[in-house]
Amino acid sequence: MSPDEATANRAHSILLRTTFDEDALSKAAREARQRLGGAPTAVFAFVSADWRPRLKDCLEIIQVEGHAATITGCSGYGLMGVGQEDENVSGISVLFLRLPDTQALRTEIEEGDFADAEAGMPWPRITGAAPDDFGGWIALAHPQRLRSEGWLRQWNTVYPGEAIYGGLCSGGPSPDDLFLFTEAGESRAAMIATRFSGGVRMGGVVSQGCRPIGEPYTITEVDRNVVVSIGQRRAYEVLEDAFESLEETEKAAARGNIFAGLAMTEYKDELRQGDFLVRNILGGDPNAGVLALGAYPRVGQTLQFQLRDQDSADEDLRNQCAGAQARYGQPFASLLFSCAGRGVRLFESPNHDAGVIEDVFGRVPLAGYFCNGEFGPVGGKNFIHGYTASAAFFLNR
């Protein structure tokens, strides 16, 4: 191996669709180590809930056969590999990363830390790398321990401009089907976050799967999460107008699939798909004319309603990936976090999100899972999303 090869970033991914199989996993881990040309810097693993009784054995195999000192992972309802998605199956998806010139700093954040952040006492600044060496964050979290979005507002303050990609673990209907883990075994943390810095860059896409409908208007009155008026008109009336703007063939499918889009910038002449933070409409009162949103909009912010359907979701992800390729170049590895509400439920056929990434970037090593919620930046700030595909791309500097 030449000096350049010894210091090159490398990645390898595996996807096994099986109940726990010691021989298959051992073989795959050995192959990963050989492909990397040495021990991995970091490993991300996602397992189906039925692997939980054998999790200790699984982690031991990856450590011994893959020479992995650091493993971070969680349970997943469905698993992903290169160009492939499998829902409600037994198995494991793993991404091995060998990053010779990169520092991977991992922190396990307890539930009480989020309460401290809400009280105005955020976590201490992670040190050890110059700001311009920052690559990105990968975060996995437990939905039953991550009780408030307030932590994310504090996080954006403590780590301004540092993008987070990741998701909430999934797995099954039982609380026991949801778990986080490290190489030491199951973790009781609320979140496990890894910060990459040094020899790797990180880019990504956050595809919320919607397109704007109706017209954009300025919010003129709001009470916490209740929008009272938009453009000096009742908010509910503006929603009705947006619905009526659809073709007759679209209206039946639109029921239950219209969302509120909050513009992340007021400095664009024309707002397009991807310029909005998409949030649920929790309810509406046609008599009072108000709408309750799953967000806290502000007076003066632009709102445009959004339609979620398979064509819009496909177009958005393809556009986002094409834009990422033009902006970042070719990645050498990827992690994909897609909402459990996507997949076959939305697209009526398998492999959509992983397939689009393969179409745009080729057969880049990829691992991932279907989430209960996804992390990713919109407009330079990090949010928790739903019905979203959030993909992190690892790139050479």
Residue pairs with C-beta under 8 A, 6 or more apart in sequence:
1 37
5 37
6 37
6 100
7 100
7 101
8 100
9 97
9 98
9 99
9 100
9 102
9 199
9 200
9 332
9 394
9 396
10 35
10 36
10 37
10 97
10 98
10 332
11 36
11 95
11 96
11 97
11 98
11 332
11 333
11 364
11 365
11 394
12 31
12 32
12 35
12 36
12 95
12 96
12 365
13 81
13 82
13 93
13 94
13 95
13 96
13 333
13 365
13 366
13 367
14 28
14 29
14 31
14 32
14 81
14 92
14 93
14 94
14 96
14 367
15 79
15 80
15 81
15 82
15 84
15 86
15 91
15 92
15 93
15 94
15 367
16 24
16 25
16 28
16 91
16 92
16 93
17 79
17 86
17 89
17 90
17 91
18 24
18 90
18 91
19 50
19 51
19 90
20 50
20 51
20 54
20 57
20 58
20 90
22 57
22 61
25 58
25 61
25 62
25 65
25 92
26 61
26 65
28 94
29 61
29 62
29 64
29 65
29 66
29 68
30 65
30 66
32 40
32 66
32 94
32 96
33 39
33 40
33 65
33 66
33 67
33 96
35 96
36 96
36 98
37 98
38 67
38 98
39 67
39 68
39 69
39 98
40 66
40 67
40 68
40 70
40 96
40 97
40 98
41 70
41 97
41 98
41 99
41 100
41 102
41 104
42 70
42 72
42 97
42 99
42 104
42 106
42 194
42 196
43 62
43 66
43 68
43 70
43 71
43 72
43 73
43 94
43 95
43 96
43 97
44 71
44 72
44 73
44 94
44 95
44 97
44 138
44 335
44 367
45 58
45 62
45 71
45 72
45 73
45 92
45 93
45 94
45 95
45 181
45 367
46 73
46 74
46 75
46 76
46 79
46 92
46 93
46 94
46 367
46 368
46 369
47 55
47 58
47 73
47 75
47 76
47 91
47 92
47 93
48 75
48 76
48 77
48 79
48 89
48 90
48 91
48 92
48 171
49 75
49 77
49 171
49 172
49 174
49 176
49 177
49 178
50 90
51 58
51 90
51 91
51 92
52 75
52 176
52 177
52 179
55 179
55 181
55 185
55 186
56 185
58 92
59 71
59 181
59 183
59 185
62 68
62 71
62 94
62 183
63 69
63 71
63 183
66 96
68 96
68 183
69 183
70 104
70 106
70 182
70 183
71 181
71 182
71 183
72 106
72 138
72 140
72 181
72 182
72 192
72 194
73 140
73 180
73 181
73 182
74 140
74 142
74 169
74 178
74 179
74 180
74 181
74 369
75 169
75 170
75 171
75 172
75 177
75 178
75 179
76 93
76 169
76 170
76 171
76 369
76 370
76 371
77 87
77 88
77 170
77 171
77 172
77 340
77 369
77 370
78 85
78 86
78 87
78 88
78 89
78 170
78 340
78 343
78 369
78 370
79 85
79 86
79 89
79 91
79 92
79 93
79 368
79 369
79 370
80 86
80 93
80 336
80 338
80 353
80 354
80 366
80 367
80 368
80 369
80 370
81 93
81 354
81 366
81 367
82 354
82 358
82 363
82 364
82 365
82 366
83 351
83 354
83 355
83 357
83 358
83 363
83 366
84 350
84 351
84 354
84 355
85 338
85 343
85 350
85 351
85 352
85 353
85 354
85 355
85 370
86 350
87 343
87 344
87 350
87 370
93 367
93 368
93 369
94 367
95 333
95 335
95 365
95 366
95 367
96 365
97 104
97 333
97 394
99 196
99 198
99 199
99 200
100 199
101 198
101 199
101 200
102 135
102 196
102 197
102 198
102 199
102 200
103 128
103 129
103 196
103 197
103 198
104 194
104 195
104 196
105 126
105 128
105 129
105 194
105 195
105 197
106 182
106 192
106 193
106 194
106 195
107 123
107 126
107 192
107 193
107 194
107 195
108 182
108 187
108 189
108 191
108 192
109 123
109 189
109 190
109 191
109 192
109 193
110 188
110 189
110 190
111 145
111 146
111 147
111 190
113 123
113 151
113 190
114 146
114 147
114 148
114 150
114 151
114 190
116 122
116 123
117 123
117 150
117 151
117 154
117 155
118 148
118 150
118 151
118 154
122 154
122 155
122 157
122 158
123 158
125 158
126 159
126 195
128 197
129 195
129 197
129 198
130 197
133 197
133 198
134 162
134 195
134 196
134 197
135 195
135 196
135 197
135 198
135 200
135 201
135 202
135 394
136 162
136 163
136 164
136 165
136 195
136 196
136 201
136 202
136 203
136 204
136 392
137 159
137 162
137 163
137 164
137 165
137 166
137 193
137 194
137 195
137 196
138 164
138 165
138 166
138 193
138 194
138 196
138 335
138 392
139 164
139 165
139 166
139 191
139 192
139 193
139 194
139 375
140 166
140 167
140 168
140 169
140 180
140 191
140 192
140 193
141 166
141 167
141 168
141 169
141 180
141 190
141 191
141 192
141 375
142 168
142 169
142 178
142 179
142 180
142 189
142 190
142 191
143 168
143 169
143 178
143 372
143 373
144 175
144 178
145 189
145 190
145 191
146 168
146 190
146 191
149 383
149 384
152 382
152 383
152 384
155 164
155 382
156 381
156 382
161 380
162 195
163 202
163 204
163 376
163 377
163 382
164 193
164 375
164 376
164 377
164 382
165 202
165 204
165 335
165 337
165 375
165 376
165 390
165 391
165 392
166 193
166 335
166 337
166 374
166 375
166 390
166 392
167 337
167 369
167 371
167 372
167 373
167 374
167 375
167 390
168 371
168 372
168 373
168 374
168 384
169 178
169 179
169 180
169 371
169 372
170 178
170 340
170 369
170 370
170 371
170 372
171 177
171 178
171 179
172 178
178 372
179 186
179 187
180 186
180 187
180 189
180 192
181 187
182 192
196 202
196 394
199 396
199 397
200 394
200 395
200 396
200 397
201 328
201 394
201 395
201 396
201 397
202 392
202 393
202 394
202 395
203 324
203 327
203 328
203 331
203 392
203 393
203 395
204 324
204 376
204 377
204 390
204 391
204 392
204 393
205 317
205 320
205 321
205 323
205 324
205 376
205 389
205 390
205 391
205 393
206 320
206 374
206 376
206 377
206 378
206 385
206 388
206 389
206 390
207 274
207 313
207 316
207 317
207 320
207 353
207 388
207 389
207 390
207 391
208 274
208 276
208 278
208 306
208 316
208 378
208 385
208 387
208 388
209 278
209 308
209 312
209 313
209 316
209 317
209 342
209 346
209 387
209 388
209 389
210 259
210 261
210 273
210 276
210 278
210 306
210 307
210 308
210 312
210 313
210 316
211 273
211 306
211 307
211 312
211 315
211 316
212 261
212 271
212 272
212 273
212 276
212 304
212 305
212 306
212 307
213 242
213 243
213 245
213 246
213 258
213 304
213 305
213 306
213 307
214 238
214 241
214 242
214 243
214 245
214 304
214 305
215 241
215 242
215 304
216 263
216 271
216 302
216 303
216 304
217 230
217 231
217 233
217 238
217 302
217 303
217 304
218 230
218 231
218 300
218 301
218 302
218 303
219 227
219 229
219 230
219 297
219 298
219 299
219 300
219 301
219 302
219 303
220 228
220 229
220 230
220 231
220 232
220 299
221 227
221 228
221 229
221 299
222 228
222 297
222 298
222 299
224 296
225 282
225 292
225 293
225 294
225 295
225 296
225 297
226 290
226 291
226 292
226 293
227 235
227 260
227 290
227 291
227 292
227 293
227 297
227 303
228 234
228 235
228 289
228 290
229 235
229 289
230 238
230 303
231 238
234 289
234 290
235 284
235 289
235 290
235 291
236 284
236 285
236 286
236 288
236 289
236 290
236 291
237 289
238 305
239 258
239 281
239 284
239 291
239 305
242 258
242 304
242 305
243 251
243 254
243 258
246 254
246 307
250 307
250 309
253 309
254 307
254 309
257 307
257 308
257 309
258 281
258 305
258 306
258 307
258 308
259 278
259 279
259 280
259 281
259 305
259 306
259 307
259 308
260 278
260 279
260 280
260 281
260 291
260 293
260 295
260 297
260 303
260 305
260 306
261 276
261 277
261 278
261 279
261 303
261 304
261 305
261 306
262 276
262 277
262 278
262 279
262 295
262 297
262 301
262 302
262 303
263 271
263 275
263 276
263 301
263 302
263 303
263 304
264 275
264 276
264 277
264 378
264 379
264 380
264 381
265 275
265 379
266 300
266 301
266 302
268 275
271 302
271 304
273 312
273 315
273 316
273 319
274 316
274 319
274 320
275 379
276 304
276 306
276 378
277 295
277 378
277 379
277 383
278 306
278 308
278 385
278 387
278 388
279 293
279 294
279 295
280 293
280 294
280 386
281 291
281 292
281 293
281 294
282 292
282 293
282 294
283 291
283 292
284 290
284 291
284 292
297 303
308 387
310 346
310 347
310 348
313 342
313 346
313 347
314 347
314 352
314 356
317 352
317 353
317 356
317 389
318 356
318 359
318 360
321 356
321 357
321 359
321 360
321 361
321 391
322 360
324 393
325 360
325 361
328 393
328 395
329 395
330 361
330 362
330 364
330 395
331 361
331 364
331 393
331 394
331 395
332 364
332 365
332 394
332 395
332 396
333 364
333 365
333 366
333 393
333 394
334 357
334 361
334 364
334 365
334 366
334 368
334 391
334 392
334 393
334 394
335 366
335 367
335 368
335 391
335 392
336 353
336 354
336 357
336 366
336 367
336 368
336 389
336 390
336 391
337 368
337 369
337 371
337 374
337 375
337 376
337 389
337 390
337 391
337 392
338 353
338 368
338 369
338 370
338 371
338 374
338 388
338 389
338 390
339 370
339 371
339 373
339 374
339 385
339 386
339 387
339 388
339 389
340 370
340 371
340 372
341 386
341 387
342 352
342 353
342 370
342 387
342 388
342 389
343 350
343 352
343 353
343 370
344 350
346 352
346 387
353 389
353 391
354 366
354 368
357 364
357 366
357 391
358 364
358 366
361 393
368 391
373 384
373 385
373 386
374 384
374 385
374 386
374 388
374 389
374 390
375 382
375 383
375 384
375 385
375 390
376 382
376 383
376 385
376 388
376 390
377 383
